[in-house]
Amino acid sequence: MKTLIKLLIKKRFKISFAESCTGGLLASSITSVSGASKVFNLGLVTYSNQAKIKVLKVNKNIIKKYGAVSHQCCSEMVKNLSKISKANINVSITGIAGPKGGTKEKPVGLVYIGVKKGNKIQVNKCKFKAKKRSSIQKATVRKALNLVFRAAK
């Protein structure tokens, strides 16, 4: 984590997050490190569909048609977060941490992580095999930080 923060400071990058299934764990992982205030701009926990629609301005039809846990929703979340935050790197997370709430089409452990740097948006579909909610959340944060590190290089 310190390496990531040093890299972001060196590049003069600001980062922002919009989290759903991780409930602020990503923001917490960054802010637990000294020096984070130089790079961390904004963290939103848009847990409910209502928050995604009202705060992040995700079109409600996207949620209706594809669901909150979808490539489309994740993409809108990160795109609209970047408008709010004006950060260099923006990250959105939406998924099913379980242990309930999964379906055959969208099983527990399905998570989308969106990363936007400049005009480039990359949405990663992840399927974490862990059974415990906290394990899925931690795996999601690790993956998101890895993606931020790669985007910042």
BELSUL-V623430 format. One record per backbone hydrogen bond with DSSP energy under -0.5 kcal/mol. NH is the residue of the N-H (numbers start at 1). CO is the residue of the C=O. Records with the same first field share a line. If there is no record, write none. Layout:
# BELSUL-V623430
NH=CO / CO
This chain:
# BELSUL-V623430
5=1
6=2
7=3
8=4
9=5
10=6
11=7
12=8 / 9
13=8
15=39
16=89
17=42
18=91
19=44
20=93
23=20
25=22
28=24
29=25
30=26
31=27
32=28
33=30
36=33
38=35
39=36
40=36
41=15 / 39
42=15
44=17
46=19 / 44
47=45
52=48
53=49
54=50
55=51
56=51
58=52
62=59
63=59
64=60
65=61
66=62
67=62 / 63
70=68
74=70
75=71
76=72
77=73
78=74
79=75
80=76
81=77
82=78
83=79
84=80
85=81
86=82
88=14
89=14
90=116
91=16
92=114
93=18
94=112
96=110
97=95
103=106
109=96
110=107
111=109 / 126
112=94
113=124
114=92
115=122
116=90
117=115 / 120
118=88
120=117
121=119
122=115
124=113 / 122
126=111 / 124
128=109
136=132
137=133
138=134
139=135
140=136
141=137
142=138
143=139
144=140
145=141
146=142
147=143
148=144
149=145
150=146
151=147
152=148
153=149
